[in-house]
Amino acid sequence: MFPKGPLILAYDAECSLCCRMMDRLRERDRKGLLVFFPIQGKDLAFFAPELAGRDLHGEIHGLEERSRRVWSGGALLPHVLGRLPGWRWVAPLLRLPGISHFTVWLYRRRAARRYQKYGKQPFSDRF
């Protein structure tokens, strides 16, 4: 079972794919359980000091606000979906051994080519 507390998401605001993903998550997050911080912003270090010193550019990172546990990339996906209405049923499936390894592999593959395929945009403190 997934905690129902807020999940802080740290994302690359210069990545077009990351920004589109965050926009979609904002639309689906009806209960306000996802909190978004661009890694280029100044507030991230204050709200998520556990992420300090990590290379945040390669993957989206999530910090569970209550437990202070950190997940990133494909391993973060079940924790995000577990907080979204209509997607909660998918979260336990993504934790199954074969599926979880595939999800992590697929995420890394896509993230490695995100700028080439989706482009880079200038950072603007839009949220």
C-alpha positions in Angstrom: 0.0 0.0 0.0 1.2 3.5 -0.7 1.2 6.4 1.8 -1.3 9.0 1.0 1.0 11.9 2.0 2.4 14.4 -0.4 5.1 13.5 -2.8 7.6 16.2 -3.7 8.7 15.9 -7.4 11.9 17.4 -8.6 12.1 17.8 -12.4 14.2 19.4 -15.0 12.4 22.6 -16.1 14.6 22.9 -19.1 13.4 19.5 -20.5 10.3 19.8 -22.7 9.3 16.2 -21.9 9.6 16.7 -18.2 7.5 19.9 -18.3 4.8 18.2 -20.3 4.8 15.3 -17.8 4.5 17.6 -14.9 1.6 19.5 -16.6 -0.3 16.3 -17.1 0.3 15.2 -13.5 -0.9 18.6 -12.2 -4.1 18.1 -14.2 -4.8 14.7 -12.7 -3.8 15.4 -9.1 -7.2 16.3 -7.7 -6.1 15.9 -4.1 -3.0 18.0 -4.2 -0.7 15.0 -3.3 2.0 16.0 -5.7 4.2 19.0 -5.1 6.4 20.2 -8.0 9.8 21.8 -7.9 12.1 22.5 -10.8 15.6 21.4 -10.0 16.8 24.8 -11.3 14.6 26.6 -8.7 15.8 28.0 -5.3 13.1 26.4 -3.2 14.0 22.8 -3.8 17.0 22.7 -1.4 14.8 24.1 1.4 11.8 21.7 1.0 13.8 18.6 0.0 17.3 18.8 1.6 17.5 15.0 1.1 18.0 15.6 -2.6 21.0 17.9 -2.1 24.2 16.5 -3.5 22.5 14.2 -5.9 22.8 14.5 -9.7 19.2 15.5 -10.4 19.5 16.1 -14.2 19.1 12.5 -15.4 15.8 11.5 -13.8 12.8 12.9 -12.1 13.2 12.5 -8.3 10.5 12.1 -5.7 10.6 12.6 -2.0 7.8 11.2 0.2 7.0 14.0 2.6 6.2 11.9 5.6 8.8 9.1 5.5 11.5 11.3 3.6 12.2 8.3 1.3 13.6 9.2 -2.1 12.8 7.4 -5.4 13.8 8.3 -8.9 13.1 7.5 -12.6 11.1 4.4 -13.3 11.1 3.4 -9.6 9.2 6.6 -8.8 6.3 5.8 -11.2 4.3 3.5 -8.9 4.5 6.1 -6.1 3.2 8.9 -8.4 0.4 6.8 -9.9 -0.6 5.5 -6.4 -1.6 9.1 -5.6 -3.7 9.8 -8.7 -7.3 8.9 -9.0 -8.0 6.4 -11.7 -4.4 5.3 -11.8 -4.0 3.8 -8.4 -4.8 0.3 -9.6 -1.7 0.4 -11.9 0.7 1.2 -9.1 0.9 -2.3 -7.6 1.4 -3.9 -11.0 4.4 -1.7 -11.6 6.0 -3.1 -8.5 6.0 -6.7 -9.8 9.6 -7.9 -10.3 9.6 -8.3 -14.1 7.5 -5.2 -14.8 9.5 -3.0 -12.4 12.8 -3.8 -14.0 11.3 -3.2 -17.4 9.9 0.2 -16.3 13.2 1.3 -14.9 15.0 0.2 -18.2 12.4 2.0 -20.4 12.6 5.2 -18.3 16.4 5.4 -18.5 16.3 4.7 -22.2 13.8 7.5 -22.8 15.5 9.9 -20.4 18.9 9.5 -22.1 17.5 10.9 -25.3 15.0 13.4 -24.0 16.7 16.6 -25.2 17.3 15.1 -28.7 13.8 13.9 -29.1 11.7 16.5 -27.2 14.0 19.6 -27.1 15.3 21.9 -24.5 13.6 25.0 -23.3 14.9 27.9 -21.2 14.1 27.8 -17.6 11.4 30.1 -16.4 10.0 30.1 -12.9 6.5 29.5 -14.2 5.1 27.8 -11.1 
